[in-house]
Amino acid sequence: QVQLQESGPGLVKSSQTLSLTCTVSGGSITTEHYRWSWIRQAPGKGLEWMGVINYDGITYYSPSFKSRTSISMDTSKSQFSLQLTSVTPEDTAVYYCALWASYWGQGTQVTVSS
């Protein structure tokens, strides 16, 4: 069974770039038709889909995040990563990585300080 684990800093300063990594185990990150997403949930708000990278490296981003978001893949490490630039306290959230909508990491809390 595929397992995902997010990692990254829990605290980021405003205007900096947030970088998170998702490590995948129990399956190949390049398996055909696999789609790897980043989703977040801010305090008191619903889930926000940020973007996805497919098994072949093609990416799609939510219009809400497109100008500030980059998702990449490191197949040698079975990892995919999120970069979110110019963060503000409004980017404080629990960040999740997921395979389709079926397999999720446990989430990692990120707080952006002003």
N, C-alpha and C positions, 0 to 999 in steps of 0.2 A: 504494500500500500504506500502510496506517495505521501511523504511528510515534508512539511515546509517549516522553516525557522527563520524569523526575521532577526536582524542584528543591526546595531548602529547606536549613535549617541542618544542619550535620553534628554539631553539639554542642548539647545542651539540658540545662539544669539540672533536677534533681529538683523536682517540684511545678509546674513550668511547663507551658505548652501547646505541643505540637509541631504545627507547621503545615507541610504539604507541598503542593506543586502539581504537577499532571501536565499538560503541554502536549501537545496532540494535533495532528498534522499528517497530511496525506494522506487526510483524510476529515472529514466533518462530525460534530461531537459530538452533534448532534441527529438523526442518521440513525435512522429507525425500527428498533426492536428492538436497538439498541446498548446494551450494559450495561458500565459502567465501574467497575472494582473497585480496591480497595486490598488488598494482601496483604503480609505481612511474614515474614521468616525470622530468628529469633534465633540467636545462635551455638550450634551443636550441636543445633539443633532443626529440625523440619520447617516447611513453609509453613503460615501461618495466614491464613485469609481473614478480613478485618476488616469489609468492607461493600461495598456497590455503590450506584451511582446510575444509574438508567436514563436513556435518551435524553429522557424526558419529565420528568425531575427527581425521580421517586419514588425513595426510598432504602430500603434494607434493611441491617440491621446484624447481625453475629454477636452472639449473646447474651453472649459473652465480652467484647465491647467496647462494647456498646450504651450503657452508662451514661456512657462517656467519649468517644465518637466522634461526629463530625459530618462528613458529606460534602456538598459543595456543588458547583455548576456555574456557570461564567461563560461563557455561550455567545459573548459578544462577543470573548472572548480565546481561545476554543477550549480552555478549561482546566477541570479539575475538581480539587477540593482536599480534603485530609484535615486535620481537627483532632483531636488526641488530648490530652485534658486530664489534669492531675495525673499527669504521667509519673514513673516510677521507673526505676532502673537496669535493671529487668527488661524495660523497653520498648526497650532497646538492640537494634537489629536492622537488617537491610537491608530497606528498604521499597520495594515495587514497585507500579506502577499497571499495569492491564491492561484490554484489551478482550476480553470473554468470557474464555476461557482460551487464546486464540489469539495475541494480540499483547501483548507485554510491553515495558515500559521496561527499561532496563539496571539499574535499582535504585539506590537512594541509601542510603549508610550513615548511620545516626543513632545517636549515642552519648549516653546520658543519664548525666550525672555526679551523684554523690551529694553 
